[in-house]
């Protein structure tokens, strides 16, 4: 079967972005299918293509995937209007491919929500099967965060969401809340399945070659956040906890924030102003090197802004990378991930906006390394038993190709 796969922010493991689409495409190839990936250029991603762009796009084969990359640079630091322009250009360019490119099924994954537009076009004009994957609920999340306030824009986003859901033959949600959100829009539940982000068990296998950022001693607890430094991530909460640790004289704990994003400059400036020498800022790390950093860390930080829509409506890559590496997780908001941590004893779930509780958890981790080790082993077991990428990818392939109903 030929799968035409639309993901604007696609990356191979050579980039520092999530690699879900790469892994799913590889699973489809292993199952005997062919995949054409349509994407745009992305600041944190690497497609593997190196040729020149011609008429705004380039094409080539990377690791068996036929990749079509549009020359549309995108980064988290861009403003809302600039982002919207890039999203619209990608969607319009993708419509032509959805109508003309040979395929047996059209698959599109968010974000952004405009990723559904080529799928809608394919359904309307070619009658090809369309499978839509939802990684975030729009417009619920931007509305809840206050990013989008215009009733007109919210109405248009809601209409596009509804049209994408209705056009799709089958849908995939990455978390329980996303599946429920799709169903609330009137989609029959037998057309929806959940395939969460998964764990790359080989890439993040414990015991690999470990490394630590310069200046972090072996006897210091190293807590790592690896991901986008954006408004949604609420990393101010990490600096709040760092300030508490500084006030308590806890020089035995270091926090590394790895990545880039719109909020990074402000975070760096605040840390400098407050003299938070216990916080280190690192550039993005390619997936191929991230395993070594996590192997050298003691705990992973899963942080989001305190927005109720996030509690059950997200499936963050970093959580699954942490547990695959056998790292306990410190999570600072309620929801399904906090429930998993409590149920499996693989870390700490602290209340949102509570810097004291956040700092207390890090201190507890530092002072009881035996318990921390048990949490890490529980994390790896959870990764192996419930979130193996290989298992989830086979489920994804079956659902996309129609072999699993």
C-alpha positions in Angstrom: 0.0 0.0 0.0 1.2 3.5 -0.8 0.8 5.9 2.1 0.9 9.7 1.5 1.9 11.1 4.8 1.6 14.8 5.7 3.5 16.1 8.7 4.7 19.7 8.5 7.3 19.2 11.4 8.8 15.9 10.3 12.3 15.0 11.5 14.7 12.1 11.3 16.7 11.2 14.5 19.4 13.6 13.3 17.3 16.5 14.4 16.3 17.5 17.9 12.5 17.3 17.3 10.2 14.4 18.0 10.6 11.4 15.7 7.2 9.8 15.9 6.5 10.2 12.2 9.9 8.8 11.2 9.4 5.8 13.4 5.8 5.2 12.1 7.0 5.5 8.5 9.8 3.0 9.3 7.2 0.6 10.7 5.1 0.9 7.6 8.1 0.2 5.4 8.9 -2.9 7.5 5.3 -4.1 6.9 5.9 -3.9 3.1 4.2 -0.5 2.5 5.6 2.5 0.7 5.6 6.0 2.3 5.8 9.4 0.8 6.4 12.0 3.5 5.4 15.6 2.9 6.8 18.2 5.2 8.3 21.7 5.6 11.6 22.9 6.8 11.8 23.1 10.6 14.3 24.8 12.9 14.6 21.7 15.2 14.1 19.1 12.5 16.4 17.5 9.9 14.8 15.7 7.0 18.1 14.3 5.7 17.7 16.0 2.3 20.6 18.1 1.2 19.9 19.0 -2.4 18.8 22.5 -3.5 15.2 23.6 -3.4 13.7 24.0 -6.9 10.5 26.0 -7.2 10.1 25.9 -3.4 10.6 22.2 -2.7 13.0 19.3 -2.9 12.6 15.6 -3.0 14.7 12.5 -2.2 14.8 9.2 -0.4 16.1 9.0 3.2 16.2 5.7 5.0 13.6 4.3 2.6 11.2 7.2 3.0 10.3 9.2 -0.1 10.4 12.8 1.3 9.0 15.9 -0.3 10.2 19.0 1.7 8.8 22.5 1.2 11.1 25.4 1.6 9.1 26.9 4.5 11.2 27.7 7.5 9.4 27.4 10.9 10.5 27.9 14.5 8.9 28.1 17.9 10.2 31.7 18.3 7.9 33.0 15.5 4.9 35.1 16.3 1.3 33.8 15.8 0.7 35.7 12.6 4.0 34.5 11.1 3.2 30.9 12.1 -0.2 31.1 10.6 1.3 32.2 7.3 3.7 29.3 7.2 0.9 26.9 8.1 -1.3 28.2 5.3 1.4 27.9 2.7 2.2 24.4 3.7 -1.5 23.4 3.6 -2.0 25.0 0.2 1.1 23.4 -1.3 0.0 20.0 0.2 -3.5 20.1 -1.4 -2.0 19.8 -4.9 0.1 16.8 -3.8 -3.0 15.2 -2.1 -4.8 15.4 -5.4 -2.0 14.4 -7.8 0.5 12.2 -5.9 -0.2 8.4 -6.4 -1.3 6.8 -3.2 -3.8 4.4 -1.6 -4.4 6.2 1.7 -3.8 9.8 2.8 -2.6 10.3 6.3 -2.2 13.7 8.1 -1.0 14.5 11.6 -1.1 17.7 13.6 0.2 20.1 14.7 -0.9 22.4 13.2 -4.6 21.8 12.7 -4.2 23.0 9.0 -2.5 19.7 8.4 -6.0 18.3 7.9 -6.7 20.4 4.8 -5.0 18.2 2.2 -6.8 15.2 3.7 -10.1 17.0 3.4 -9.3 17.8 -0.3 -8.3 14.2 -1.0 -11.6 12.9 0.5 -13.7 15.4 -1.4 -12.1 15.2 -4.8 -10.4 11.8 -5.0 -12.4 9.6 -2.6 -9.2 8.2 -1.2 -9.3 7.0 2.4 -8.2 9.7 4.8 -6.8 9.0 8.3 -6.3 11.9 10.6 -4.0 11.9 13.7 -4.6 14.5 16.4 -1.7 15.4 18.7 -3.4 18.4 20.4 -7.0 19.5 20.6 -7.6 22.7 18.6 -8.9 25.3 19.3 -9.3 24.2 22.9 -5.6 24.5 23.8 -4.8 27.9 22.2 -8.1 29.3 23.6 -7.3 27.9 27.1 -3.8 29.4 27.0 -5.1 32.8 25.8 -3.0 32.6 22.6 -6.1 33.1 20.4 -8.8 35.4 21.7 -10.6 36.4 18.5 -14.1 34.8 18.3 -13.7 34.9 14.5 -10.4 33.0 14.5 -11.6 30.6 17.1 -14.7 29.9 15.1 -12.7 29.2 11.9 -10.4 26.9 13.8 -13.4 25.1 15.3 -14.9 24.7 11.8 -11.7 23.3 10.4 -11.4 20.9 13.3 -15.0 19.7 12.7 -14.4 19.4 9.0 -11.2 17.4 9.4 -12.8 15.0 11.9 -15.8 14.5 9.6 -13.8 14.0 6.5 -11.6 11.3 8.0 -12.5 7.7 7.6 -10.5 6.9 10.8 -8.8 9.0 13.5 -6.0 8.5 16.0 -5.7 10.4 19.3 -2.5 10.4 21.2 -4.0 10.6 24.7 -7.3 9.7 26.5 -8.4 13.3 26.5 -7.8 13.7 22.8 -9.9 10.6 22.0 -12.7 11.9 24.2 -12.4 15.4 22.6 -12.8 13.9 19.1 -15.8 11.9 20.2 -17.4 15.0 21.7 -17.5 16.5 18.2 -19.9 13.7 17.2 -17.4 11.2 15.7 -18.4 7.6 16.4 -16.0 5.9 18.8 -15.5 3.0 16.5 -13.7 5.4 14.1 -11.2 6.5 16.8 -8.3 4.7 18.4 -5.6 5.8 20.8 -1.9 5.3 19.8 0.1 7.4 22.3 3.7 8.4 21.8 6.0 5.5 22.5 9.4 4.6 23.8 12.4 4.0 21.7 13.7 1.2 23.8 17.0 0.6 21.9 17.9 4.3 21.4 17.3 5.1 25.1 18.5 1.8 26.6 19.9 2.3 30.2 23.6 1.7 30.5 24.6 3.5 27.3 27.5 5.9 27.0 26.6 8.7 29.5 27.6 12.3 29.5 26.9 15.3 31.7 27.0 19.0 30.9 30.2 20.8 31.7 30.4 21.9 35.4 28.0 19.2 36.7 29.8 17.0 39.2 29.1 13.3 39.5 27.9 13.7 43.1 25.2 16.3 42.2 21.7 15.3 41.2 21.1 16.2 37.6 17.5 17.0 36.6 17.0 17.4 32.8 14.2 19.0 30.8 14.6 18.3 27.1 12.2 20.1 24.7 10.7 23.3 23.5 11.1 26.4 25.7 7.7 27.8 24.8 4.8 29.4 26.5 3.0 26.0 26.9 5.9 24.5 28.7 5.7 26.8 31.7 9.4 26.6 32.5 9.1 29.5 34.8 8.0 26.9 37.3 11.4 25.3 37.1 13.1 28.6 37.8 10.8 29.1 40.8 11.9 25.7 42.2 15.5 26.6 41.5 15.1 29.8 43.5 13.8 27.7 46.4 16.7 25.4 46.2 19.1 28.3 46.1 17.5 29.8 49.2 17.8 26.5 51.0 21.5 26.2 50.1 21.1 23.0 48.1 24.2 23.1 46.0 23.9 19.3 45.4 21.2 19.7 42.7 21.6 21.0 39.1 18.9 21.5 36.6 19.6 21.4 32.8 17.1 22.9 30.4 17.9 21.6 26.9 16.3 23.0 23.8 15.2 26.3 22.3 12.0 28.3 21.9 10.3 31.6 22.2 10.6 31.8 25.9 14.3 30.8 26.2 15.8 34.3 26.1 13.5 35.5 28.9 14.3 32.4 31.0 18.1 32.9 30.6 17.7 36.6 31.5 15.7 35.8 34.6 18.2 33.1 35.8 21.1 35.5 35.4 19.2 38.3 37.2 18.4 36.1 40.1 21.8 34.4 40.2 20.4 30.9 39.6 23.7 29.2 39.0 22.0 25.8 39.7 20.2 26.1 36.3 22.1 25.4 33.0 20.8 26.2 29.5 21.9 23.9 26.7 21.3 24.0 23.0 19.0 21.4 21.4 20.5 17.9 21.4 19.9 15.6 18.4 18.0 12.4 19.3 21.1 10.4 18.5 22.9 12.2 21.4 20.0 12.6 23.8 20.3 9.0 25.0 23.7 9.7 26.4 22.5 12.9 28.2 19.6 11.0 29.7 21.9 8.1 30.7 24.0 10.7 32.6 21.0 12.3 34.3 19.2 11.3 37.5 15.6 12.5 36.8 13.6 13.9 33.9 11.4 17.0 34.2 7.9 16.9 32.6 6.6 20.4 32.8 3.6 22.2 31.3 1.8 25.4 32.1 -1.1 24.9 34.5 -3.9 24.7 31.9 -6.6 22.1 32.6 -6.8 21.3 28.9 -3.3 19.9 29.1 -4.2 17.4 31.9 -5.5 14.7 29.6 -5.1 16.3 26.2 -1.3 15.9 25.6 1.2 13.1 25.0 4.6 14.7 25.4 7.6 13.0 23.7 9.9 13.8 26.5 8.0 11.7 29.1 8.4 8.6 26.9 12.0 9.3 26.3 12.7 9.6 30.0 11.0 6.4 31.0 12.7 4.6 28.1 16.0 5.7 29.5 15.0 4.4 32.9 14.7 7.9 34.4 12.2 8.7 37.1 10.0 11.6 36.1 9.0 14.7 38.0 5.7 15.9 36.6 4.1 19.2 37.7 0.5 19.0 36.6 -2.4 16.6 37.1 -3.8 14.2 34.5 -3.1 10.9 32.9 0.7 11.1 33.1 0.6 12.0 36.8 -1.7 9.0 37.2 0.8 6.7 35.5 3.6 8.0 37.7 1.5 7.3 40.8 0.2 3.9 39.7 3.7 2.6 38.7 5.8 4.4 41.2 8.1 5.8 38.6 8.7 9.3 39.8 7.0 12.3 41.5 3.8 14.0 40.7 3.6 17.5 42.3 0.8 20.1 42.3 1.0 22.8 39.7 2.4 26.2 40.7 3.9 24.9 43.9 7.6 25.7 43.8 8.1 24.3 47.3 6.7 20.9 46.4 8.8 20.9 43.2 11.9 21.7 45.2 11.0 19.1 47.9 10.7 16.4 45.2 14.2 17.2 43.9 15.6 17.2 47.4 14.0 13.8 48.2 15.4 12.4 45.0 18.9 13.7 45.9 18.8 12.3 49.4 17.4 8.8 48.7 19.3 7.5 45.7 18.2 3.9 46.4 14.5 4.9 46.1 15.4 6.9 43.0 17.0 3.8 41.5 13.8 1.8 42.2 11.7 4.5 40.5 14.0 4.4 37.5 13.7 0.6 37.1 9.9 1.0 37.4 10.0 3.6 34.7 11.9 1.4 32.3 9.5 -1.5 33.0 6.5 0.8 32.2 8.2 1.7 28.9 8.8 -1.9 28.0 5.4 -3.3 29.0 3.0 -0.5 27.9 4.7 1.9 25.6 7.1 0.0 23.3 7.4 2.0 20.1 7.6 -1.2 18.1 4.3 -2.5 19.5 2.5 0.8 19.1 3.9 1.3 15.6 2.4 -2.0 14.5 -0.9 -0.9 15.9 -0.6 2.4 14.0 0.2 0.7 10.7 -2.8 -1.7 11.1 -5.2 1.2 11.8 -3.8 3.5 9.0 -3.9 0.7 6.3 -7.3 -0.6 7.5 -6.0 -4.0 8.5 -7.0 -3.3 12.2 -10.6 -2.2 12.8 
